[in-house]
Amino acid sequence: MSIRACCSVLVVAGLVFAGGFASAQDAGPQPWLHVQVTADEEGSENVSVNVPLSAAEPMLALVPHRVLSDGQLSLAGRDVPLNVGAMRDLWRALTEVGDTEFVTVDGGDETVRIARVGDQITVQVEDRGEEGSETVDVQLPIAVVDALFSGDGDTLNVRAAVERLGELRGDIVRVTEDERLIRIWIDEVASQ
C-alpha cells in the first residue's frame, strides 16, 4: 500500500474513530481527538486531523441506522464470525485476574505482548524485520472495554465506550516505523 493510500486510510479511520465519541462534557476545557501521521520518506505527506469531541454526537447521526442505532452496534445476523456474548464472558473472566501478561510471543524478529497493567490493557508489538523496524503501542483503559460490552446480547455499546474515551487524556495509539510515526491521542488543545 502506498504512503498516500495508507495516510488516506488513517485520516478516514481517524474521522470514523472520532465519529464514535459522544459529547458528554462538563463546563471545563473541551477534549480533542488528534490523529497525526509524520513521514520522512521522499515524496511522502504529513497528515494531521484534529476533531473536537463535541462533534461526535452529530457524527454518530451520520452512521447508517442499520449499522449503528442509538449508539448500539448489533452484530446479530451479520457475516461477522464473532460471538459477542462469548467475548463478554471472556472479558469478565480476564478482568478478574488482576495485573498479568495474557499473551507473549517472541519470534526472533517480532515480539508481541498483551497485558493488563493497572486499569489499562496494553498491546505492544516490536517488529525487527529485514525491511526495517516497527513498534506499536496501544493503551486502552479497562473502563472503555467494560463500557463497550455493556450492551445486551450481540450488541456492543459504542456510545458508552466512546463516552469513556472522552474522559481520557494522552496517547491511545502510537506506531513508530523507520520513516513514519502514527500517533492518536486526546488532549484539550485544538491544534497540534
N, C-alpha and C positions, 0 to 999 in steps of 0.2 A: 504494500500500500504506500503511495507517495506521501510525502510530508504534508502536502496541501490537503489531500484526502483525509489523512489522519487528523490534521488540525480542524478540518471541517466537521468531522465526526465528533471531535471533542467539544467544539462550540455548540453543536446541536445537543450533545449529551448534557452539557452544562445548562443549556436552556431548559431541556426537559427535566433535569435534576432540580433546577430552581423552580420549575413549574409545580413540583410536588410540595413546596413549602407553604404551610398555612400561615396566615397573618395574625397569629395570636401574639400580640406585642403589648408591652406596657408603655408608659409615657416616657421611658428612657430612650437612649440612643437607638437608632434603627439598625438592625443587623443586615449585613450584605453578604451575598454569596459571590465568591470570586473563582474564576477558572482562568489559569494562566498557562500558556504553552510558550516556552522560550527555546529557540533552536539556534545552534551555532553553525549549522551546515550551510554551505554555499547555496544561495537561491531559496533559502527557507524563509518562512514568515513567522513572526511572533504574533500570538493571539492573546487578547485579554478580554474577558467577559465579566462584567460587574452587574449584578442583579439585586435590587432591594427585595428583601423577603416580603415586604408589604405587597409586592406584585404577585405573590403566589396564589392567593385566592382567585383573582381574575384569570390567572393562567390555568388553574385547575379546571375552570369552566370551559376551557378550550379543548380539553381532552374528550374524545367521543364518549358518550354515555355508555355505550356497550363495553368500553374498556374500563372506565372509572366512573362510578356512580356514588355521589355524596361522599367522596373521599375513600371509597372502598373498592379494592381491586379483587374481583372474583376470578378464580382460576377454574371453577367448575365448568365442565362442558367444553373446555378449550383443549387444543392439542399441546398441552403443557404436561410433561411427564413428572409433575411434582404433586405430592400429596401434602397439602398444607397442614392438615391435622397431624400427620406423622412428623412433619418438620417442627410443628409447635410442641409436640410431646418431646422430641429430641432436644429442642432448645431448652425447655423447662428442666430436663434432666441435666443438661450441661451447666446451666446456671447455678445448680445446687451444689456443685463440687468446689467452688471457690477458685482461687488462682491456680492455674495449671497450664501446661502445654498440651493441646489437643492433638496437634499434628506437627511432626518434624520430619522433613525429608532432606537428606544430604546426599546429593547425587553427583558429587565431584564438581561439575560446572554450575550446579544450581542448588540453592538451599531455600527451603520453604519452611516457614514457622507460623503456626496459628495457635494463639494462646489467649487465655484470659489473664489480664493483669489489672487488679483492682476492679473498677467499674467499666473497663474497656475490653473489647475484643480486638486483638492486634493481628494483622496479617503482614508478614514480612517475607519478601521474595528477593533473593540475590541471584542474578544470572551472570555468570562469568564466561560467556561463550567466546568462540573464535571471532565473532563479529563485533565484540565489544562487551561492555558490562551494562547491566541494568539493575536498578534497585527499586522495588515497590514497597511502600509503607502505607498501610491503611489503619486508621484508628476509628473504631466505631463503638460509641457508648452502648452498654447493655440496655439502657433505658430506651434507646431508639429501636432496637430489635424487639424488646418487650412490647413497645407500642405497635410495631408492625404486626406482631402476632396477636394483638388484642381483638382482631376481627373474629367473626364467627365462622365455623365450618371451613369451606375452602376459600375464605376471604382474607386478604391482607389489608390491614387498616393503614393505608398510605397517609391519609390526613394526620392521624395520630403520630405516625413515625416522623413526618416532616415537621410537625409542631415541636417535637423533641429536638430535632436537628436545629430548629430555630433558636433553641436555648444554648447551643454550642458556640464556642469561640475557638479559633485556632485551626490548624491543619486537619483535614479529613483524609485526603489522599495526596501522596507525593510520589512521583515516578521520576527517577533520575537515570538517564541514559548517557552514553559518552558525549553526545552532542545535543541532547534535548532534556528539558526539565518540564514536567507537567505537575501543576500544583492546584488543588482545590481546597479552599478554606473559607471560614466565616469570620468576619470581624465587623466593626462598626464604622469603617471608613468607606466612603462612597467610591473612591477610585484607588488605584494601586500606586 
